[in-house]
Amino acid sequence: MNLDLTLRTEIQKATIALFNTSIPLQLQPTNQEFEGSHTVVCFPFTKVSKKSPEETARVIGEYLQTNSGLVSKFNVVKGFLNLSINDSVWVNVFESIYSNPSFGQLASNGKEIMVEYSSPNTNKPLHLGHLRNNFLGWSVAEIYKANGYKVHKVQIINDRGIHICKSMAAWKLYGNGETPQSSGLKGDKLVGKYYVEFDKVFKSQIKELEEKGVVKEVAEKETPIMKLAIDMLQKWEQKDPETVSLWKMMNGWVYEGFAVTYKRMGVDFEKLYYESETYLLGKEEVLRGLDKGIFFKKEDGSVWVDLTGDGLDQKVLLRSDGTSVYMTQDFGTAILRFRDFPKIEKQVYTVGNEQEYHFKVLFLILAKLGYEWAKECYHLSYGMVDLPSGKMKSREGTVVDADDLMEEMVEEASKQTKELGKIDEMGSGELEKLSEMIGMGALKFFLLKVDPKKRMLFDPAESIQLQGHTGPFIQYTHARIRSILRKAASQNITGEVKDITSLEPMERDVIFRINQYIHKLEEASREYSPAVIANYAFELAKGYNQFYQAIPIFNETDQGKLKFRIAFSGVVADVLKKAMGLLGIEVPERM
């Protein structure tokens, strides 16, 4: 039963009967401080009712209560009509959900969308910011799947450019042939080590030149190590065999390291794009735009676009030495993706908000180049992640390493699980799996429960708590319900919805929340916000826990009610599992 649709139909019937007209209506969840589940905004009806908002709401409420068979009672707050739905209707709503194994998965709508996330540089390991990026992009993709879309998960790997050559230059100068095997370091961490080494040497060489009277701006370009990196970039674009061989070797180390990190994150990709393969197409587009007068060339040979007429500024597209910038490869990547997947109607870029200007420029230039689909490109911008005072351990001392953070979260989950003393019957393998589930669930939930647009503070200690607005709280609720269902099975009590005519208020509230799941799926996709699903799961778990504390299930002597509550509990567990699954979080059977 689609309650909202049925209720809308009945309200329309009421307005036709009362005011001889039907106008669009606003139906929304009732504010928690008032009684009821659905609220009708009655101000628009006053034009045809010729009554005050309060009187209009009252007469509509009375009509619905008398004629619809849906409304048990109502109350009016100014021009808002708050409706309480009959228990029999809620039971019908629940029964339709209980009997639908596909609840929470909308039918295919025939539409395709692409979601890009991760998109790292191959000169350093992934960090805390990458965790929010990956979890966010992956979750948005899964939410769109649940809404009936065919989703293509992709990333662009920034595997070329001066930043890559910096690691290469430092390794060539100071590496002494070091490899991941010889050092015992993950490949991405080894390459990141030399990126840090480059920066240290670079700053030292700048200082030496400044002491000789060279101004800083000139010194930055004249340091031997920077000259080597620039020379490597030029040689790479010229396909110098020795340079390309070194580049392939070091990038190979990084990919092996990334694969380990992605596996633990639980994210996947359908297709990988590489900047080294897309930048040439981007350069072709720049030259095409230059021929058409969309771009212009400066005296030093660099190519630019003038966006001052659009309220932006001038942007370089090709350097004077002919090498590409990020914007160049982004042209090529966007064009290639629409060629590879011509049916996609939207391309979503999951990138931090510090790149908002970059994407404004990118989408504007693509439109100027004549690509109609440019208006269907969307920047899923998200805020930075801050930490409380006292940073967690980090390889480099400046950013929190993703591997380190994930490991620390799992270790903390293992420690807390042991302290709770509920693991006596668990083997070491089961405990290890549970700790991974709780630690990663805590991390993902905490990073996803905040609106993506907002800057957030990640508190590891708070995120792992079993009580409060956390992932482990929801996981524990699911495990508790699974325990109830196991007990019911051991007593041969099966879930059933039969001859139920009345509900406890808490049961009614939980059924209302379950019924909201489809609306939350739609809202989450519309807002590109897994936070909608995270907070929904928390409210559902909280509502069930309130029911569980107030109404002991197995003390019920009425067999019909007992079987209903087993069915009721099972549906809550299933919806929690589906909702958390959209966040990439597993829920345990026992905890």
Salt bridges, closest charged atoms under 4 A:
ASP4 OD1 - HIS38 NE2 2.98
ASP4 OD2 - HIS519 NE2 2.91
GLU10 OE2 - LYS13 NZ 3.34
GLU35 OE2 - LYS73 NZ 2.67
GLU55 OE2 - ARG58 NH2 2.29
GLU62 OE2 - ARG58 NH1 2.53
ASP87 OD1 - ARG508 NE 2.76
GLU112 OE1 - HIS152 NE2 2.79
GLU116 OE1 - ARG337 NH1 2.69
GLU142 OE2 - LYS145 NZ 3.21
GLU142 OE2 - LYS153 NZ 2.59
GLU178 OE1 - LYS193 NZ 3.00
ASP188 OD2 - LYS186 NZ 3.27
GLU197 OE1 - LYS200 NZ 3.38
ASP199 OD2 - LYS203 NZ 3.12
GLU222 OE1 - LYS227 NZ 2.91
ASP231 OD2 - LYS235 NZ 3.29
GLU237 OE2 - ARG160 NH2 2.53
GLU237 OE1 - LYS283 NZ 3.67
GLU242 OE2 - LYS172 NZ 3.48
ASP268 OD1 - LYS153 NZ 3.00
GLU270 OE1 - HIS152 ND1 2.85
GLU275 OE2 - ARG160 NH1 2.83
GLU285 OE1 - ARG288 NH2 2.79
ASP310 OD2 - LYS368 NZ 3.16
ASP330 OD2 - HIS358 NE2 2.55
GLU372 OE1 - LYS375 NZ 3.37
GLU376 OE1 - LYS346 NZ 3.78
ASP386 OD2 - ARG455 NE 2.72
ASP401 OD1 - LYS189 NZ 3.29
ASP403 OD2 - LYS186 NZ 2.61
ASP403 OD2 - LYS189 NZ 2.44
ASP404 OD1 - ARG395 NE 3.69
GLU407 OE1 - ARG264 NH1 2.64
GLU430 OE2 - ARG590 NE 3.92
GLU436 OE2 - ARG264 NE 2.84
ASP451 OD1 - LYS453 NZ 3.84
GLU507 OE2 - ARG565 NE 2.67
GLU523 OE1 - LYS520 NZ 3.59
GLU539 OE1 - LYS542 NZ 3.43
GLU556 OE1 - ARG565 NH1 2.70
GLU589 OE1 - ARG482 NE 3.06
